[in-house]
Amino acid sequence: MKNIVVLGSTGSIGRSTLSVVAEHPGLFRVVGLAARRNHDLLLRQVRDFSPEVVAVFDGEAARTVKAGCRVPVLDGPEGLEEVARHPGADIVISAIEGSAGLAPTLAALGAGKTVGLANKETLVIAGAVVRRAAREHGARILPVDSEHSAVFQCLEGGGREHLRRIVLTASGGPFVHKSAGELREVTPEEALRHPSWSMGRKITVDSATLMNKGLEVIEAHHLFDLGPERIGVVVHPQSIVHSLVEFVDGSLLAQLSVPDMRGAIAYALSYPQRLDGVIERLDLAEVGTLSFHEPDTERFPCLAYAYEALRAGGTMPAVLNAANEVAVEAFLQGRLAFTDIPVVIRQSMGEHTAARADDLEAVLEAHRWAAGRALELVGTASSSQGRTRARR
C-alpha cells in the first residue's frame, strides 16, 4: 500500500489522481490533501478519502473546511509545505498550478519524498535548485505530464546511452488553423475550448499559445538532462502519440494512448509496476490517421521564446514564466488581447539580463521583477487597446 499526498487535489490533475486511487483502494491510501480555495470539492474529497491532514492556501476557505470536517486543517503557504512533508507519504503528487507549486514541491523533495511532478513551472522557474534538492535529499522526481511520462516510458524500454533526441508532441490547441488576423480577435471562451484535453484554465490558454509546449521543453531539459538542440516539438492534432525518442541508429520509440491523464498519473503512482485497465484501450483502426507537422512559431511565438529562454539559461526561464502567468491572467480577465500575450513576454525578457539560477532567492527575485514589469506592460497594452476600440 502506497501512501499518497495530493497537492492541488481540486484541480484537473488532482481529481484524476483521486479517480485512480478510488479505483485501486487496495493499492493506495490518501494521507494528505491540499488545495487553493475550492472548499466545497475539498470537503467532499475529505469525506471520500479520509486523509490524515488537509491544507488550504486561502484563509477564508480554510476556515470553511475546518468547520466542515474533523481532520486537522492547515492554512497558507506554510500549511501546503507541511502537508507536502507528511512523514507517512510515499509519493507526493505536485499538481498545484503555476509558480505557487514551487515551494511545496521543494518541501517534499527536502523531506526525501518521491514527487510525481505535474507542475512544470517548478522546473521552469528553478530547475537547478530543484534538481539539487532532489540529489541532496535522496528524493526522486517522476514525470506526470503526459509528454514527459511518455519519454520516461520510452527510455525505460530503449536505453539512455543510445539516445539522440526526444520529440514532444503538441495538439496545436484550438487555433492551429486560424490566421494571424483572426488570432487578434480570439476570446477567452474560445481559448478554453481545447480540442483534446480537459485541463485547468491557465494551462488551456498556454496550450492555445504553444507556451505550454515551451514550458515542457524547459521541463524536459531538467528531467532528462538534454540541451535544447536535443528536444524537438511536432504538432500532432490527434493527441494519440504523446512523445517520441529517437536513437542514434535512426529508430524511434513512441508512447501511444487515448488522451487521458490518468494513464500518466497511474504510471507515476504505481511505478515500476503498471495497473490494469486504467484508461480506455486505444483502437488504431478506429483512429485511422495520425498526422504531424512542424509548429508555426510566427503565429505562435511563445514556443520560440521558451527555447530562447532555455538557451539564455540562468534566471531567464523564470522571467518567461512570470510574464506568461501575468499575461494569461490578464487575457482571461479580458484586459489583454490573445496576440498581446507573447508581446508582454517578449518585452519582459528583452529587459532582463539573465543571472545565475542556482540560488533560490535570485530566481524568486527575477520572478517577482518579471511579474511586476509584466503588469505594467499589460496596463500599457490595455490602454492602447481601449483607445483603438474608441476610434472604431
Contacts in CASP RR format, 6 or more apart in sequence:
PFRMAT RR
TARGET T0000
AUTHOR 0000-0000-0000
METHOD contacts of the structure
MODEL  1
MKNIVVLGSTGSIGRSTLSVVAEHPGLFRVVGLAARRNHDLLLRQVRDFS
PEVVAVFDGEAARTVKAGCRVPVLDGPEGLEEVARHPGADIVISAIEGSA
GLAPTLAALGAGKTVGLANKETLVIAGAVVRRAAREHGARILPVDSEHSA
VFQCLEGGGREHLRRIVLTASGGPFVHKSAGELREVTPEEALRHPSWSMG
RKITVDSATLMNKGLEVIEAHHLFDLGPERIGVVVHPQSIVHSLVEFVDG
SLLAQLSVPDMRGAIAYALSYPQRLDGVIERLDLAEVGTLSFHEPDTERF
PCLAYAYEALRAGGTMPAVLNAANEVAVEAFLQGRLAFTDIPVVIRQSMG
EHTAARADDLEAVLEAHRWAAGRALELVGTASSSQGRTRARR
1 26 0 8 1.000
1 27 0 8 1.000
1 28 0 8 1.000
1 29 0 8 1.000
2 27 0 8 1.000
2 28 0 8 1.000
2 29 0 8 1.000
2 90 0 8 1.000
2 91 0 8 1.000
2 269 0 8 1.000
3 28 0 8 1.000
3 29 0 8 1.000
3 30 0 8 1.000
3 31 0 8 1.000
3 86 0 8 1.000
3 88 0 8 1.000
3 89 0 8 1.000
3 90 0 8 1.000
3 91 0 8 1.000
4 17 0 8 1.000
4 21 0 8 1.000
4 28 0 8 1.000
4 29 0 8 1.000
4 30 0 8 1.000
4 31 0 8 1.000
4 32 0 8 1.000
4 89 0 8 1.000
4 90 0 8 1.000
4 91 0 8 1.000
4 92 0 8 1.000
4 93 0 8 1.000
4 269 0 8 1.000
5 30 0 8 1.000
5 31 0 8 1.000
5 32 0 8 1.000
5 33 0 8 1.000
5 34 0 8 1.000
5 83 0 8 1.000
5 84 0 8 1.000
5 86 0 8 1.000
5 89 0 8 1.000
5 91 0 8 1.000
5 92 0 8 1.000
5 93 0 8 1.000
5 108 0 8 1.000
5 113 0 8 1.000
6 14 0 8 1.000
6 17 0 8 1.000
6 18 0 8 1.000
6 30 0 8 1.000
6 32 0 8 1.000
6 33 0 8 1.000
6 34 0 8 1.000
6 92 0 8 1.000
6 93 0 8 1.000
6 95 0 8 1.000
7 34 0 8 1.000
7 80 0 8 1.000
7 83 0 8 1.000
7 84 0 8 1.000
7 92 0 8 1.000
7 93 0 8 1.000
7 94 0 8 1.000
7 95 0 8 1.000
7 96 0 8 1.000
7 101 0 8 1.000
7 104 0 8 1.000
7 105 0 8 1.000
7 108 0 8 1.000
8 14 0 8 1.000
8 33 0 8 1.000
8 34 0 8 1.000
8 35 0 8 1.000
8 36 0 8 1.000
8 95 0 8 1.000
8 96 0 8 1.000
8 97 0 8 1.000
9 15 0 8 1.000
9 17 0 8 1.000
9 18 0 8 1.000
9 33 0 8 1.000
9 34 0 8 1.000
9 35 0 8 1.000
9 42 0 8 1.000
9 45 0 8 1.000
9 95 0 8 1.000
10 35 0 8 1.000
10 36 0 8 1.000
10 38 0 8 1.000
10 41 0 8 1.000
10 42 0 8 1.000
10 45 0 8 1.000
11 35 0 8 1.000
11 38 0 8 1.000
11 95 0 8 1.000
11 97 0 8 1.000
11 200 0 8 1.000
12 95 0 8 1.000
12 198 0 8 1.000
12 199 0 8 1.000
12 200 0 8 1.000
12 203 0 8 1.000
12 261 0 8 1.000
13 93 0 8 1.000
13 95 0 8 1.000
13 118 0 8 1.000
13 144 0 8 1.000
13 261 0 8 1.000
13 265 0 8 1.000
14 93 0 8 1.000
14 95 0 8 1.000
16 261 0 8 1.000
16 262 0 8 1.000
16 265 0 8 1.000
17 93 0 8 1.000
17 95 0 8 1.000
17 265 0 8 1.000
17 269 0 8 1.000
18 30 0 8 1.000
18 45 0 8 1.000
18 48 0 8 1.000
18 49 0 8 1.000
19 262 0 8 1.000
20 28 0 8 1.000
20 262 0 8 1.000
20 263 0 8 1.000
20 265 0 8 1.000
20 266 0 8 1.000
20 269 0 8 1.000
20 275 0 8 1.000
20 278 0 8 1.000
21 28 0 8 1.000
21 29 0 8 1.000
21 30 0 8 1.000
21 49 0 8 1.000
21 269 0 8 1.000
22 48 0 8 1.000
22 49 0 8 1.000
23 278 0 8 1.000
24 275 0 8 1.000
27 270 0 8 1.000
27 275 0 8 1.000
28 269 0 8 1.000
30 49 0 8 1.000
30 50 0 8 1.000
30 51 0 8 1.000
31 51 0 8 1.000
31 52 0 8 1.000
31 53 0 8 1.000
31 86 0 8 1.000
31 88 0 8 1.000
31 89 0 8 1.000
32 51 0 8 1.000
32 52 0 8 1.000
32 53 0 8 1.000
32 54 0 8 1.000
32 55 0 8 1.000
32 83 0 8 1.000
32 86 0 8 1.000
32 89 0 8 1.000
33 42 0 8 1.000
33 45 0 8 1.000
33 46 0 8 1.000
33 49 0 8 1.000
33 51 0 8 1.000
33 54 0 8 1.000
33 55 0 8 1.000
33 83 0 8 1.000
34 54 0 8 1.000
34 55 0 8 1.000
34 56 0 8 1.000
34 57 0 8 1.000
34 79 0 8 1.000
34 80 0 8 1.000
34 83 0 8 1.000
34 84 0 8 1.000
34 96 0 8 1.000
34 104 0 8 1.000
35 41 0 8 1.000
35 42 0 8 1.000
35 55 0 8 1.000
35 56 0 8 1.000
35 57 0 8 1.000
35 61 0 8 1.000
36 56 0 8 1.000
36 57 0 8 1.000
36 58 0 8 1.000
36 61 0 8 1.000
36 96 0 8 1.000
36 100 0 8 1.000
37 56 0 8 1.000
37 57 0 8 1.000
37 58 0 8 1.000
37 60 0 8 1.000
37 61 0 8 1.000
38 61 0 8 1.000
39 56 0 8 1.000
39 61 0 8 1.000
39 62 0 8 1.000
39 64 0 8 1.000
39 65 0 8 1.000
42 54 0 8 1.000
42 56 0 8 1.000
42 61 0 8 1.000
42 65 0 8 1.000
43 64 0 8 1.000
43 65 0 8 1.000
43 68 0 8 1.000
43 69 0 8 1.000
45 51 0 8 1.000
46 54 0 8 1.000
46 65 0 8 1.000
46 69 0 8 1.000
46 71 0 8 1.000
47 69 0 8 1.000
50 71 0 8 1.000
51 71 0 8 1.000
52 71 0 8 1.000
52 72 0 8 1.000
52 86 0 8 1.000
53 71 0 8 1.000
53 72 0 8 1.000
53 73 0 8 1.000
53 74 0 8 1.000
53 82 0 8 1.000
53 83 0 8 1.000
53 86 0 8 1.000
54 65 0 8 1.000
54 69 0 8 1.000
54 71 0 8 1.000
54 72 0 8 1.000
54 73 0 8 1.000
54 74 0 8 1.000
54 83 0 8 1.000
55 62 0 8 1.000
55 73 0 8 1.000
55 74 0 8 1.000
55 75 0 8 1.000
55 76 0 8 1.000
55 79 0 8 1.000
55 80 0 8 1.000
55 82 0 8 1.000
55 83 0 8 1.000
56 62 0 8 1.000
56 65 0 8 1.000
56 73 0 8 1.000
56 74 0 8 1.000
56 75 0 8 1.000
56 76 0 8 1.000
57 75 0 8 1.000
57 76 0 8 1.000
57 77 0 8 1.000
57 80 0 8 1.000
57 100 0 8 1.000
58 75 0 8 1.000
58 76 0 8 1.000
59 75 0 8 1.000
59 76 0 8 1.000
62 73 0 8 1.000
62 74 0 8 1.000
62 75 0 8 1.000
62 76 0 8 1.000
63 75 0 8 1.000
65 73 0 8 1.000
66 73 0 8 1.000
74 80 0 8 1.000
74 82 0 8 1.000
74 83 0 8 1.000
77 100 0 8 1.000
77 103 0 8 1.000
77 104 0 8 1.000
80 96 0 8 1.000
80 103 0 8 1.000
80 104 0 8 1.000
80 107 0 8 1.000
81 103 0 8 1.000
81 104 0 8 1.000
81 107 0 8 1.000
82 107 0 8 1.000
83 104 0 8 1.000
84 92 0 8 1.000
84 94 0 8 1.000
84 104 0 8 1.000
84 105 0 8 1.000
84 107 0 8 1.000
84 108 0 8 1.000
84 111 0 8 1.000
84 113 0 8 1.000
85 107 0 8 1.000
85 108 0 8 1.000
85 110 0 8 1.000
85 111 0 8 1.000
85 113 0 8 1.000
86 92 0 8 1.000
87 111 0 8 1.000
89 108 0 8 1.000
89 113 0 8 1.000
90 113 0 8 1.000
90 114 0 8 1.000
91 113 0 8 1.000
91 114 0 8 1.000
91 115 0 8 1.000
91 116 0 8 1.000
91 142 0 8 1.000
91 268 0 8 1.000
91 269 0 8 1.000
92 105 0 8 1.000
92 108 0 8 1.000
92 113 0 8 1.000
92 114 0 8 1.000
92 115 0 8 1.000
92 116 0 8 1.000
93 115 0 8 1.000
93 116 0 8 1.000
93 118 0 8 1.000
93 144 0 8 1.000
93 265 0 8 1.000
93 268 0 8 1.000
93 269 0 8 1.000
94 101 0 8 1.000
94 104 0 8 1.000
94 105 0 8 1.000
94 108 0 8 1.000
94 115 0 8 1.000
94 116 0 8 1.000
94 117 0 8 1.000
94 118 0 8 1.000
94 119 0 8 1.000
94 122 0 8 1.000
94 144 0 8 1.000
95 118 0 8 1.000
95 119 0 8 1.000
95 144 0 8 1.000
96 104 0 8 1.000
96 119 0 8 1.000
97 119 0 8 1.000
97 200 0 8 1.000
97 202 0 8 1.000
97 203 0 8 1.000
98 119 0 8 1.000
98 121 0 8 1.000
98 202 0 8 1.000
98 321 0 8 1.000
98 325 0 8 1.000
99 121 0 8 1.000
99 125 0 8 1.000
99 321 0 8 1.000
99 322 0 8 1.000
99 325 0 8 1.000
99 367 0 8 1.000
101 119 0 8 1.000
101 121 0 8 1.000
101 122 0 8 1.000
102 119 0 8 1.000
102 121 0 8 1.000
102 122 0 8 1.000
102 125 0 8 1.000
102 126 0 8 1.000
102 130 0 8 1.000
105 115 0 8 1.000
105 117 0 8 1.000
105 119 0 8 1.000
105 122 0 8 1.000
105 130 0 8 1.000
106 122 0 8 1.000
106 126 0 8 1.000
106 129 0 8 1.000
106 130 0 8 1.000
106 133 0 8 1.000
106 360 0 8 1.000
108 115 0 8 1.000
108 139 0 8 1.000
109 115 0 8 1.000
109 130 0 8 1.000
109 133 0 8 1.000
109 134 0 8 1.000
109 137 0 8 1.000
109 139 0 8 1.000
109 141 0 8 1.000
110 133 0 8 1.000
110 136 0 8 1.000
110 137 0 8 1.000
110 139 0 8 1.000
111 137 0 8 1.000
111 139 0 8 1.000
112 137 0 8 1.000
112 138 0 8 1.000
112 139 0 8 1.000
113 139 0 8 1.000
114 139 0 8 1.000
114 140 0 8 1.000
114 141 0 8 1.000
114 142 0 8 1.000
115 134 0 8 1.000
115 139 0 8 1.000
115 140 0 8 1.000
115 141 0 8 1.000
115 142 0 8 1.000
116 141 0 8 1.000
116 142 0 8 1.000
116 143 0 8 1.000
116 144 0 8 1.000
116 268 0 8 1.000
117 123 0 8 1.000
117 141 0 8 1.000
117 142 0 8 1.000
117 143 0 8 1.000
117 144 0 8 1.000
117 145 0 8 1.000
118 144 0 8 1.000
118 145 0 8 1.000
118 265 0 8 1.000
120 145 0 8 1.000
120 212 0 8 1.000
120 215 0 8 1.000
120 216 0 8 1.000
120 218 0 8 1.000
120 219 0 8 1.000
121 215 0 8 1.000
121 321 0 8 1.000
121 325 0 8 1.000
122 130 0 8 1.000
123 130 0 8 1.000
123 218 0 8 1.000
123 219 0 8 1.000
123 222 0 8 1.000
123 223 0 8 1.000
124 215 0 8 1.000
124 218 0 8 1.000
124 219 0 8 1.000
124 317 0 8 1.000
124 318 0 8 1.000
124 320 0 8 1.000
124 321 0 8 1.000
125 317 0 8 1.000
125 318 0 8 1.000
125 321 0 8 1.000
125 363 0 8 1.000
125 367 0 8 1.000
126 318 0 8 1.000
126 357 0 8 1.000
126 360 0 8 1.000
126 363 0 8 1.000
126 364 0 8 1.000
127 222 0 8 1.000
127 357 0 8 1.000
128 222 0 8 1.000
128 314 0 8 1.000
128 357 0 8 1.000
128 358 0 8 1.000
129 357 0 8 1.000
129 358 0 8 1.000
129 359 0 8 1.000
129 360 0 8 1.000
129 363 0 8 1.000
130 141 0 8 1.000
130 222 0 8 1.000
131 222 0 8 1.000
132 358 0 8 1.000
133 139 0 8 1.000
134 140 0 8 1.000
134 141 0 8 1.000
141 223 0 8 1.000
142 152 0 8 1.000
142 268 0 8 1.000
142 271 0 8 1.000
143 149 0 8 1.000
143 151 0 8 1.000
143 152 0 8 1.000
143 219 0 8 1.000
143 223 0 8 1.000
143 264 0 8 1.000
143 268 0 8 1.000
144 261 0 8 1.000
144 264 0 8 1.000
144 265 0 8 1.000
144 268 0 8 1.000
145 216 0 8 1.000
145 219 0 8 1.000
145 264 0 8 1.000
146 242 0 8 1.000
146 243 0 8 1.000
146 259 0 8 1.000
146 261 0 8 1.000
146 263 0 8 1.000
146 264 0 8 1.000
147 168 0 8 1.000
147 169 0 8 1.000
147 216 0 8 1.000
147 220 0 8 1.000
147 242 0 8 1.000
147 243 0 8 1.000
148 216 0 8 1.000
148 219 0 8 1.000
148 220 0 8 1.000
148 223 0 8 1.000
148 243 0 8 1.000
149 242 0 8 1.000
149 255 0 8 1.000
149 263 0 8 1.000
149 264 0 8 1.000
149 267 0 8 1.000
149 268 0 8 1.000
150 241 0 8 1.000
150 242 0 8 1.000
150 243 0 8 1.000
150 244 0 8 1.000
150 254 0 8 1.000
150 255 0 8 1.000
150 264 0 8 1.000
151 166 0 8 1.000
151 168 0 8 1.000
151 220 0 8 1.000
151 223 0 8 1.000
151 224 0 8 1.000
151 243 0 8 1.000
151 245 0 8 1.000
151 255 0 8 1.000
152 223 0 8 1.000
153 255 0 8 1.000
153 267 0 8 1.000
154 243 0 8 1.000
154 244 0 8 1.000
154 245 0 8 1.000
154 253 0 8 1.000
154 254 0 8 1.000
154 255 0 8 1.000
155 163 0 8 1.000
155 224 0 8 1.000
155 245 0 8 1.000
157 253 0 8 1.000
158 245 0 8 1.000
158 247 0 8 1.000
158 253 0 8 1.000
162 247 0 8 1.000
162 248 0 8 1.000
162 249 0 8 1.000
163 245 0 8 1.000
163 246 0 8 1.000
163 247 0 8 1.000
163 248 0 8 1.000
164 230 0 8 1.000
164 246 0 8 1.000
164 247 0 8 1.000
164 248 0 8 1.000
164 250 0 8 1.000
165 226 0 8 1.000
165 229 0 8 1.000
165 230 0 8 1.000
165 231 0 8 1.000
165 232 0 8 1.000
165 245 0 8 1.000
165 246 0 8 1.000
166 220 0 8 1.000
166 224 0 8 1.000
166 226 0 8 1.000
166 230 0 8 1.000
166 231 0 8 1.000
166 232 0 8 1.000
166 243 0 8 1.000
166 244 0 8 1.000
166 245 0 8 1.000
166 246 0 8 1.000
167 231 0 8 1.000
167 232 0 8 1.000
167 233 0 8 1.000
167 234 0 8 1.000
167 243 0 8 1.000
167 244 0 8 1.000
167 245 0 8 1.000
167 246 0 8 1.000
167 252 0 8 1.000
168 213 0 8 1.000
168 216 0 8 1.000
168 217 0 8 1.000
168 220 0 8 1.000
168 231 0 8 1.000
168 232 0 8 1.000
168 233 0 8 1.000
168 234 0 8 1.000
168 243 0 8 1.000
169 233 0 8 1.000
169 234 0 8 1.000
169 235 0 8 1.000
169 236 0 8 1.000
169 239 0 8 1.000
169 241 0 8 1.000
169 242 0 8 1.000
169 243 0 8 1.000
169 244 0 8 1.000
169 292 0 8 1.000
170 207 0 8 1.000
170 210 0 8 1.000
170 212 0 8 1.000
170 213 0 8 1.000
170 233 0 8 1.000
170 234 0 8 1.000
170 235 0 8 1.000
170 236 0 8 1.000
170 295 0 8 1.000
171 194 0 8 1.000
171 195 0 8 1.000
171 196 0 8 1.000
171 197 0 8 1.000
171 207 0 8 1.000
171 235 0 8 1.000
171 236 0 8 1.000
171 237 0 8 1.000
171 239 0 8 1.000
172 207 0 8 1.000
172 210 0 8 1.000
172 235 0 8 1.000
172 237 0 8 1.000
172 295 0 8 1.000
173 194 0 8 1.000
173 195 0 8 1.000
173 196 0 8 1.000
173 207 0 8 1.000
173 208 0 8 1.000
173 210 0 8 1.000
174 190 0 8 1.000
174 191 0 8 1.000
174 193 0 8 1.000
174 194 0 8 1.000
174 195 0 8 1.000
174 208 0 8 1.000
175 182 0 8 1.000
175 183 0 8 1.000
175 186 0 8 1.000
175 190 0 8 1.000
175 191 0 8 1.000
175 208 0 8 1.000
176 235 0 8 1.000
176 237 0 8 1.000
178 186 0 8 1.000
178 299 0 8 1.000
179 299 0 8 1.000
180 298 0 8 1.000
180 299 0 8 1.000
180 339 0 8 1.000
181 339 0 8 1.000
183 299 0 8 1.000
183 338 0 8 1.000
183 339 0 8 1.000
184 337 0 8 1.000
184 338 0 8 1.000
184 339 0 8 1.000
186 208 0 8 1.000
186 337 0 8 1.000
186 338 0 8 1.000
186 339 0 8 1.000
188 205 0 8 1.000
188 331 0 8 1.000
188 332 0 8 1.000
188 334 0 8 1.000
191 204 0 8 1.000
191 205 0 8 1.000
191 208 0 8 1.000
191 331 0 8 1.000
191 338 0 8 1.000
192 201 0 8 1.000
192 204 0 8 1.000
192 205 0 8 1.000
194 204 0 8 1.000
194 207 0 8 1.000
194 208 0 8 1.000
195 237 0 8 1.000
196 237 0 8 1.000
196 238 0 8 1.000
196 239 0 8 1.000
196 259 0 8 1.000
197 204 0 8 1.000
197 207 0 8 1.000
197 239 0 8 1.000
197 259 0 8 1.000
197 261 0 8 1.000
199 207 0 8 1.000
201 332 0 8 1.000
202 325 0 8 1.000
202 328 0 8 1.000
202 329 0 8 1.000
202 332 0 8 1.000
203 212 0 8 1.000
205 328 0 8 1.000
205 331 0 8 1.000
205 332 0 8 1.000
205 341 0 8 1.000
206 212 0 8 1.000
206 215 0 8 1.000
206 302 0 8 1.000
206 324 0 8 1.000
206 328 0 8 1.000
207 213 0 8 1.000
208 338 0 8 1.000
209 300 0 8 1.000
209 302 0 8 1.000
209 328 0 8 1.000
209 338 0 8 1.000
209 341 0 8 1.000
209 342 0 8 1.000
210 295 0 8 1.000
210 297 0 8 1.000
210 300 0 8 1.000
210 302 0 8 1.000
210 303 0 8 1.000
211 302 0 8 1.000
211 303 0 8 1.000
211 305 0 8 1.000
211 306 0 8 1.000
211 324 0 8 1.000
211 328 0 8 1.000
211 341 0 8 1.000
211 345 0 8 1.000
213 233 0 8 1.000
213 295 0 8 1.000
213 303 0 8 1.000
213 306 0 8 1.000
214 233 0 8 1.000
214 302 0 8 1.000
214 303 0 8 1.000
214 306 0 8 1.000
214 307 0 8 1.000
215 306 0 8 1.000
215 321 0 8 1.000
215 324 0 8 1.000
217 228 0 8 1.000
217 231 0 8 1.000
217 232 0 8 1.000
217 233 0 8 1.000
217 303 0 8 1.000
217 306 0 8 1.000
217 307 0 8 1.000
217 310 0 8 1.000
218 306 0 8 1.000
218 309 0 8 1.000
218 310 0 8 1.000
218 317 0 8 1.000
220 226 0 8 1.000
220 231 0 8 1.000
221 227 0 8 1.000
221 228 0 8 1.000
221 231 0 8 1.000
221 310 0 8 1.000
227 310 0 8 1.000
228 307 0 8 1.000
228 310 0 8 1.000
228 311 0 8 1.000
233 295 0 8 1.000
233 303 0 8 1.000
234 292 0 8 1.000
234 293 0 8 1.000
234 294 0 8 1.000
234 295 0 8 1.000
235 292 0 8 1.000
235 293 0 8 1.000
235 294 0 8 1.000
235 295 0 8 1.000
236 290 0 8 1.000
236 291 0 8 1.000
236 292 0 8 1.000
237 291 0 8 1.000
238 287 0 8 1.000
238 289 0 8 1.000
238 290 0 8 1.000
238 291 0 8 1.000
239 259 0 8 1.000
240 256 0 8 1.000
240 257 0 8 1.000
240 258 0 8 1.000
240 259 0 8 1.000
240 282 0 8 1.000
240 287 0 8 1.000
240 290 0 8 1.000
241 254 0 8 1.000
241 255 0 8 1.000
241 256 0 8 1.000
241 290 0 8 1.000
241 292 0 8 1.000
242 254 0 8 1.000
242 255 0 8 1.000
242 256 0 8 1.000
242 257 0 8 1.000
242 264 0 8 1.000
243 254 0 8 1.000
243 255 0 8 1.000
244 252 0 8 1.000
244 253 0 8 1.000
244 254 0 8 1.000
244 255 0 8 1.000
245 252 0 8 1.000
245 253 0 8 1.000
245 254 0 8 1.000
246 252 0 8 1.000
247 253 0 8 1.000
256 282 0 8 1.000
256 284 0 8 1.000
257 263 0 8 1.000
257 279 0 8 1.000
257 282 0 8 1.000
258 279 0 8 1.000
258 280 0 8 1.000
258 281 0 8 1.000
258 282 0 8 1.000
260 279 0 8 1.000
260 280 0 8 1.000
262 278 0 8 1.000
262 279 0 8 1.000
263 278 0 8 1.000
263 279 0 8 1.000
266 274 0 8 1.000
266 275 0 8 1.000
266 278 0 8 1.000
266 279 0 8 1.000
267 274 0 8 1.000
269 275 0 8 1.000
295 303 0 8 1.000
297 303 0 8 1.000
297 304 0 8 1.000
300 342 0 8 1.000
301 342 0 8 1.000
301 346 0 8 1.000
302 324 0 8 1.000
302 341 0 8 1.000
302 342 0 8 1.000
302 345 0 8 1.000
305 320 0 8 1.000
305 342 0 8 1.000
305 345 0 8 1.000
305 346 0 8 1.000
305 349 0 8 1.000
306 317 0 8 1.000
306 320 0 8 1.000
308 316 0 8 1.000
308 349 0 8 1.000
309 316 0 8 1.000
309 317 0 8 1.000
309 319 0 8 1.000
309 320 0 8 1.000
309 349 0 8 1.000
310 317 0 8 1.000
312 354 0 8 1.000
313 354 0 8 1.000
313 357 0 8 1.000
314 354 0 8 1.000
314 355 0 8 1.000
314 356 0 8 1.000
314 357 0 8 1.000
315 352 0 8 1.000
315 354 0 8 1.000
315 355 0 8 1.000
315 356 0 8 1.000
315 357 0 8 1.000
315 362 0 8 1.000
315 363 0 8 1.000
315 366 0 8 1.000
316 349 0 8 1.000
316 352 0 8 1.000
316 354 0 8 1.000
317 357 0 8 1.000
318 357 0 8 1.000
318 363 0 8 1.000
318 364 0 8 1.000
318 366 0 8 1.000
318 367 0 8 1.000
318 370 0 8 1.000
319 348 0 8 1.000
319 349 0 8 1.000
319 352 0 8 1.000
319 366 0 8 1.000
319 367 0 8 1.000
319 369 0 8 1.000
319 370 0 8 1.000
320 345 0 8 1.000
320 348 0 8 1.000
320 349 0 8 1.000
320 370 0 8 1.000
321 367 0 8 1.000
321 370 0 8 1.000
322 348 0 8 1.000
322 366 0 8 1.000
322 367 0 8 1.000
322 368 0 8 1.000
322 369 0 8 1.000
322 370 0 8 1.000
322 371 0 8 1.000
322 372 0 8 1.000
322 374 0 8 1.000
323 344 0 8 1.000
323 345 0 8 1.000
323 348 0 8 1.000
323 349 0 8 1.000
323 370 0 8 1.000
323 371 0 8 1.000
323 373 0 8 1.000
323 374 0 8 1.000
323 377 0 8 1.000
324 341 0 8 1.000
324 345 0 8 1.000
325 371 0 8 1.000
325 374 0 8 1.000
326 344 0 8 1.000
326 370 0 8 1.000
326 371 0 8 1.000
326 372 0 8 1.000
326 374 0 8 1.000
326 375 0 8 1.000
326 378 0 8 1.000
327 336 0 8 1.000
327 340 0 8 1.000
327 341 0 8 1.000
327 344 0 8 1.000
327 345 0 8 1.000
327 374 0 8 1.000
327 378 0 8 1.000
328 341 0 8 1.000
330 336 0 8 1.000
330 344 0 8 1.000
330 378 0 8 1.000
330 382 0 8 1.000
331 337 0 8 1.000
331 338 0 8 1.000
331 340 0 8 1.000
331 341 0 8 1.000
335 378 0 8 1.000
335 379 0 8 1.000
335 382 0 8 1.000
336 344 0 8 1.000
336 378 0 8 1.000
336 381 0 8 1.000
336 382 0 8 1.000
336 385 0 8 1.000
337 381 0 8 1.000
337 385 0 8 1.000
340 381 0 8 1.000
340 385 0 8 1.000
343 377 0 8 1.000
343 381 0 8 1.000
344 374 0 8 1.000
344 377 0 8 1.000
344 378 0 8 1.000
344 381 0 8 1.000
345 374 0 8 1.000
347 377 0 8 1.000
348 370 0 8 1.000
348 373 0 8 1.000
348 374 0 8 1.000
348 377 0 8 1.000
351 373 0 8 1.000
352 366 0 8 1.000
352 369 0 8 1.000
352 370 0 8 1.000
355 362 0 8 1.000
355 366 0 8 1.000
356 362 0 8 1.000
357 363 0 8 1.000
357 366 0 8 1.000
END
